[in-house]
Amino acid sequence: MFSCVSSSRRLSLISAGLVLTTALIAGGCSGDMAPPGDLLSVQPTQSAILSEPAAPMMASAPLAPAMFADPADTRIPNGVDAPVQNVLAYPVSAGVDTKQMTSALPEGSVEQPIVTGIGTDNPQLASVSGYPTSGSELQVQQNQAEEQPVRLAGLMPRISNQMSAPKWAGGMPAAEKACRNRLKRLGVTYRDLPAINSGKGCSIPYPVEVTELSGGIQIKPAAKLNCQITDAFAQWVKNELAPAARLRYLSGVSSIRQLSSYSCRTMNSKRGAPMSEHASGNAIDVGKITLNNGQSIAVRKPGFFSFREKSLLKTVRSDSCKYFTTVLGPGSDIHHRDHFHFDLRTRKAGYRHCD
């Protein structure tokens, strides 16, 4: 078939091919060649960064104003000088109360302090309900927390007043409480002491230290006794000794000199003898009585012409037996020649020894 084509036709085809080849080569070297066929016009444009699609409206959003973008501008700056953006900006529609949008913060819906400005030279505490906003208020709150006393839980109540506590909780027996109430009515000045236990037969479970009796009569030195002997002694001084002194000397009693109260010893300090009532704080020895006018009456056998002194000492011995179970004094024995001994020793059938 190729042979059947005329020479003129063959030359025409060869010429067209040469022209086309020359055109292709020339277009490729110059860069102005366009591909064959219909070409779309390409217009060079400036590159642009499209903004992120607007996020859906949240029920709550960050509270800080810096985290909200201008509603009128939702595009991220795309200039060569624009700063790098590392926080997504969420557009907020007009009319939305941004103060209520706090759930985006981890602490937004709880009562915890929020610190802003972390990483700067001026961190600040954001105002949160129930927390102070200034450093001084925080310090005051911390100081108040430190000053609060520590409360310790225990099975037993702490006893601060034995008079008001029941016996099972470490308080006094009812008889001891009643005795102290009588002392108060008599105007006795005393203080409770810790239990005394100096060994076998020497103890006072609930001792008192007496310094003054009714009418301001002082006990010198202070006497350590049990409450029962204190009660009896206070009644005797008020009802018998003080009136007897006023009757004979026209003067009240200023002070009483006691020679022995609690003492861990046997009777008359004899080896092998029974324990003395002093060993349980159940006895008191009186050696001298001083009046308000300054006169002193020593307890001893009075002189032949000491009529008022004889009368007073005789009254003391007879009347005191109504208050004590044992009364010894001058003339009883050599051990009591210079003092009166009063005690509440218990004997069978209520026997009293007054000598």
C-alpha positions as CSV (number, residue, x, y, z in Angstrom):
1,M,0.0,0.0,0.0
2,F,2.9,2.3,0.8
3,S,4.2,1.7,-2.6
4,C,1.0,2.7,-4.2
5,V,1.2,6.3,-2.9
6,S,2.4,8.8,-5.3
7,S,5.7,10.5,-5.0
8,S,4.1,13.9,-4.6
9,R,2.0,12.6,-1.7
10,R,4.9,11.0,0.0
11,L,6.9,14.2,-0.2
12,S,4.0,16.1,1.4
13,L,3.8,13.8,4.3
14,I,7.6,13.9,4.9
15,S,7.5,17.7,4.8
16,A,4.7,17.9,7.4
17,G,6.5,15.6,9.7
18,L,9.6,17.7,9.5
19,V,7.7,20.8,10.2
20,L,6.0,19.2,13.2
21,T,9.2,17.9,14.6
22,T,10.9,21.2,14.2
23,A,8.0,22.9,16.0
24,L,8.1,20.5,18.9
25,I,11.8,20.9,19.4
26,A,11.6,24.7,19.2
27,G,8.7,24.9,21.6
28,G,10.4,22.6,24.2
29,C,13.5,24.7,24.3
30,S,11.8,28.1,24.6
31,G,9.3,27.0,27.3
32,D,6.4,28.6,25.4
33,M,5.0,25.4,24.1
34,A,1.6,24.3,25.2
35,P,0.4,20.8,25.1
36,P,-1.9,19.9,22.2
37,G,-5.6,20.0,22.6
38,D,-7.8,22.5,24.6
39,L,-5.7,24.1,27.5
40,L,-7.3,25.7,30.6
41,S,-5.9,29.1,31.4
42,V,-3.7,28.9,34.5
43,Q,-3.4,32.1,36.5
44,P,-0.7,32.3,39.1
45,T,-2.1,33.4,42.5
46,Q,-0.6,34.2,45.9
47,S,-0.5,31.2,48.3
48,A,-2.9,31.5,51.3
49,I,-3.6,29.5,54.4
50,L,-7.2,28.8,54.9
51,S,-8.6,29.2,58.4
52,E,-9.7,26.1,60.3
53,P,-13.4,25.6,60.1
54,A,-15.2,27.1,63.0
55,A,-15.6,24.8,65.9
56,P,-19.1,24.0,67.1
57,M,-20.5,26.1,69.9
58,M,-19.5,24.7,73.3
59,A,-21.7,24.9,76.4
60,S,-18.6,26.3,78.2
61,A,-15.4,27.8,76.9
62,P,-12.2,29.1,78.5
63,L,-12.7,31.9,80.9
64,A,-9.6,33.9,80.0
65,P,-10.2,36.7,77.5
66,A,-7.0,35.9,75.6
67,M,-8.4,32.5,74.5
68,F,-11.3,34.1,72.5
69,A,-10.8,35.3,69.0
70,D,-12.5,38.4,67.4
71,P,-15.8,37.2,66.0
72,A,-15.1,39.5,62.9
73,D,-11.8,37.8,62.1
74,T,-11.7,34.0,61.9
75,R,-8.6,33.8,59.7
76,I,-5.2,33.0,61.0
77,P,-2.6,35.7,60.0
78,N,-0.7,34.5,57.0
79,G,1.9,37.2,56.5
80,V,5.6,36.5,56.6
81,D,5.8,38.5,59.9
82,A,2.8,36.8,61.6
83,P,3.7,35.1,64.9
84,V,3.4,31.4,65.3
85,Q,0.0,30.5,66.6
86,N,-0.1,27.7,69.2
87,V,-3.6,28.3,70.6
88,L,-6.7,27.6,68.7
89,A,-9.0,30.5,68.6
90,Y,-12.7,29.7,68.9
91,P,-15.1,32.3,67.6
92,V,-17.8,33.2,70.0
93,S,-21.2,34.4,68.8
94,A,-22.6,37.7,70.0
95,G,-24.7,37.5,73.1
96,V,-22.9,34.6,74.7
97,D,-22.0,35.1,78.4
98,T,-18.3,34.1,78.4
99,K,-18.1,34.4,82.2
100,Q,-20.2,31.3,82.5
101,M,-18.0,29.3,80.2
102,T,-15.6,27.8,82.7
103,S,-15.8,24.0,82.1
104,A,-12.9,24.2,79.5
105,L,-10.5,24.7,82.4
106,P,-9.7,21.7,84.5
107,E,-10.6,23.6,87.7
108,G,-13.5,25.5,86.2
109,S,-16.4,23.9,88.0
110,V,-14.8,23.0,91.4
111,E,-13.8,24.9,94.5
112,Q,-10.0,25.0,93.8
113,P,-7.7,28.0,93.4
114,I,-6.6,28.9,89.9
115,V,-3.1,30.3,89.3
116,T,-2.6,32.4,86.2
117,G,0.6,33.7,84.7
118,I,2.6,30.5,85.2
119,G,6.0,30.8,83.5
120,T,6.1,34.5,84.0
121,D,7.6,36.7,86.7
122,N,4.2,37.7,88.0
123,P,2.0,34.6,88.8
124,Q,-1.3,35.5,90.3
125,L,-4.2,33.7,92.0
126,A,-7.4,34.0,90.1
127,S,-10.5,34.9,92.2
128,V,-12.4,31.7,92.9
129,S,-15.4,31.4,95.2
130,G,-14.2,30.6,98.7
131,Y,-10.5,31.4,98.2
132,P,-8.7,34.7,98.8
133,T,-7.2,36.6,95.9
134,S,-4.2,38.2,97.6
135,G,-1.0,36.8,99.2
136,S,-1.7,38.4,102.5
137,E,-5.2,36.8,102.7
138,L,-3.7,33.4,101.9
139,Q,-1.1,33.9,104.7
140,V,-3.8,34.8,107.2
141,Q,-5.8,31.7,106.2
142,Q,-2.8,29.5,106.6
143,N,-2.0,31.0,110.0
144,Q,-5.6,30.4,111.1
145,A,-5.4,26.8,110.0
146,E,-2.1,26.3,111.9
147,E,-3.6,27.8,115.1
148,Q,-6.5,25.5,115.2
149,P,-6.0,23.0,118.0
150,V,-5.6,19.3,117.2
151,R,-8.4,17.2,118.5
152,L,-7.5,13.7,119.5
153,A,-10.1,11.1,119.7
154,G,-10.1,8.6,122.5
155,L,-12.2,6.0,124.2
156,M,-12.1,7.7,127.6
157,P,-12.9,11.4,128.3
158,R,-10.1,13.6,129.4
159,I,-10.6,14.5,133.1
160,S,-9.9,18.1,133.9
161,N,-12.1,18.4,137.0
162,Q,-12.4,15.4,139.3
163,M,-15.4,17.1,141.0
164,S,-17.5,17.1,137.8
165,A,-16.4,13.7,136.4
166,P,-18.0,10.4,137.4
167,K,-16.0,7.9,139.3
168,W,-15.8,5.5,136.4
169,A,-14.2,8.2,134.3
170,G,-11.5,9.0,136.9
171,G,-13.5,11.3,139.1
172,M,-14.0,11.3,142.8
173,P,-16.4,9.1,144.7
174,A,-19.6,10.7,145.8
175,A,-18.5,10.9,149.4
176,E,-15.4,12.9,148.5
177,K,-17.4,15.3,146.4
178,A,-19.9,15.9,149.2
179,C,-17.1,16.5,151.6
180,R,-15.5,19.1,149.4
181,N,-18.9,20.8,149.1
182,R,-19.0,21.1,152.9
183,L,-15.6,22.6,153.0
184,K,-16.7,25.3,150.6
185,R,-19.7,26.1,152.7
186,L,-17.5,26.4,155.7
187,G,-15.2,28.8,153.9
188,V,-12.2,26.6,153.9
189,T,-9.4,27.4,151.5
190,Y,-7.8,24.3,150.1
191,R,-6.5,22.7,146.9
192,D,-6.7,19.1,145.7
193,L,-3.4,17.2,145.5
194,P,-2.5,14.1,143.5
195,A,-2.9,10.8,145.3
196,I,-0.2,10.1,147.9
197,N,1.2,6.6,148.1
198,S,4.4,6.2,150.0
199,G,4.2,2.5,150.6
200,K,2.2,0.0,152.7
201,G,-0.1,1.8,155.1
202,C,1.0,5.3,153.9
203,S,-1.4,6.7,151.4
204,I,-4.1,9.3,150.8
205,P,-6.2,8.5,147.8
206,Y,-7.8,12.0,147.6
207,P,-5.7,14.4,149.6
208,V,-6.2,18.2,150.1
209,E,-3.8,20.9,151.2
210,V,-5.5,23.3,153.7
211,T,-4.2,26.8,154.1
212,E,-7.1,28.8,155.7
213,L,-10.3,28.1,157.7
214,S,-13.5,30.0,158.2
215,G,-13.0,33.6,159.3
216,G,-9.6,33.9,157.7
217,I,-7.8,31.7,160.3
218,Q,-4.6,30.6,158.7
219,I,-3.1,27.1,159.0
220,K,0.7,27.4,159.3
221,P,2.3,25.6,157.6
222,A,-0.3,24.2,155.1
223,A,-1.6,20.8,156.2
224,K,-1.9,17.8,154.0
225,L,-4.9,15.8,155.1
226,N,-7.8,13.7,153.9
227,C,-11.1,15.6,153.4
228,Q,-12.9,14.0,156.3
229,I,-10.5,15.2,159.0
230,T,-10.3,18.6,157.4
231,D,-14.1,18.9,157.6
232,A,-14.2,17.9,161.3
233,F,-11.3,20.3,162.1
234,A,-12.9,23.2,160.3
235,Q,-16.2,22.7,162.1
236,W,-14.5,22.5,165.5
237,V,-12.5,25.7,164.9
238,K,-15.6,27.6,163.7
239,N,-18.1,26.3,166.3
240,E,-15.9,25.9,169.4
241,L,-12.3,27.3,169.3
242,A,-13.1,30.7,167.8
243,P,-16.1,31.5,170.1
244,A,-14.1,30.3,173.2
245,A,-11.2,32.6,172.4
246,R,-13.5,35.6,171.9
247,L,-15.2,34.9,175.1
248,R,-12.0,34.7,177.2
249,Y,-9.7,37.0,175.3
250,L,-12.1,39.3,173.5
251,S,-10.2,38.6,170.4
252,G,-10.6,36.2,167.4
253,V,-8.2,33.6,166.3
254,S,-5.6,34.7,163.7
255,S,-3.7,31.5,163.0
256,I,-3.1,27.9,164.2
257,R,0.3,26.3,164.3
258,Q,0.1,22.7,163.2
259,L,3.0,20.4,164.1
260,S,2.1,17.3,162.1
261,S,-0.5,16.4,159.4
262,Y,0.4,13.6,156.9
263,S,3.4,11.6,158.0
264,C,4.3,8.1,157.0
265,R,5.2,6.6,160.5
266,T,4.0,4.4,163.2
267,M,2.2,5.5,166.4
268,N,4.5,7.7,168.4
269,S,7.2,6.8,165.9
270,K,7.8,3.5,167.8
271,R,9.3,0.6,165.9
272,G,6.8,-2.3,165.6
273,A,3.9,-0.2,166.7
274,P,0.7,0.1,164.5
275,M,0.7,2.7,161.8
276,S,-0.3,6.1,163.0
277,E,-3.5,7.9,161.7
278,H,-1.0,10.5,160.4
279,A,0.1,7.9,157.8
280,S,-3.3,8.2,156.1
281,G,-3.7,11.9,156.6
282,N,-6.4,11.2,159.1
283,A,-4.9,13.2,162.0
284,I,-3.6,16.7,162.9
285,D,-1.5,18.0,165.8
286,V,-2.0,21.6,167.1
287,G,0.9,23.2,169.0
288,K,0.0,26.9,169.2
289,I,-2.9,29.3,168.8
290,T,-2.3,33.0,167.9
291,L,-5.1,35.6,168.5
292,N,-5.8,38.7,166.5
293,N,-4.5,40.9,169.3
294,G,-1.1,39.2,168.8
295,Q,-1.2,37.0,171.9
296,S,0.0,33.4,171.4
297,I,-1.3,30.5,173.5
298,A,1.1,27.5,173.5
299,V,-0.5,24.1,174.1
300,R,1.2,22.9,177.2
301,K,0.4,22.5,180.9
302,P,-0.4,26.1,182.0
303,G,1.0,27.8,185.0
304,F,-0.8,28.0,188.3
305,F,-2.1,31.5,187.8
306,S,-2.9,31.2,184.0
307,F,-6.7,31.0,184.6
308,R,-7.8,32.1,181.2
309,E,-5.4,29.8,179.5
310,K,-6.4,26.8,181.7
311,S,-10.1,27.5,180.9
312,L,-9.4,27.7,177.1
313,L,-7.4,24.5,177.0
314,K,-10.0,22.7,179.1
315,T,-12.7,23.8,176.8
316,V,-10.7,22.7,173.8
317,R,-10.3,19.2,175.2
318,S,-13.9,18.7,176.2
319,D,-15.6,20.2,173.2
320,S,-13.3,18.7,170.5
321,C,-14.4,15.2,171.5
322,K,-17.7,15.9,169.8
323,Y,-15.9,16.2,166.4
324,F,-13.0,13.7,166.7
325,T,-12.8,10.1,167.8
326,T,-9.4,10.6,169.4
327,V,-8.2,13.6,171.5
328,L,-4.9,13.6,173.2
329,G,-3.0,16.5,174.9
330,P,-1.0,17.7,177.8
331,G,-1.3,15.2,180.7
332,S,-2.3,12.3,178.4
333,D,1.3,11.0,178.0
334,I,4.8,12.2,177.5
335,H,4.4,12.2,173.7
336,H,1.6,14.8,173.8
337,R,2.8,17.2,176.5
338,D,3.1,20.1,174.1
339,H,0.3,19.7,171.6
340,F,-3.2,18.4,170.9
341,H,-3.7,15.4,168.8
342,F,-7.0,15.0,166.9
343,D,-7.9,12.1,164.6
344,L,-10.8,10.1,163.2
345,R,-9.7,6.6,164.0
346,T,-12.5,4.1,163.6
347,R,-13.1,1.8,166.6
348,K,-15.6,-0.9,167.4
349,A,-19.0,0.2,168.6
350,G,-18.2,3.9,167.9
351,Y,-15.8,4.2,170.9
352,R,-14.1,7.6,171.3
353,H,-10.9,8.1,173.2
354,C,-10.7,11.6,174.7
355,D,-7.9,12.0,177.4
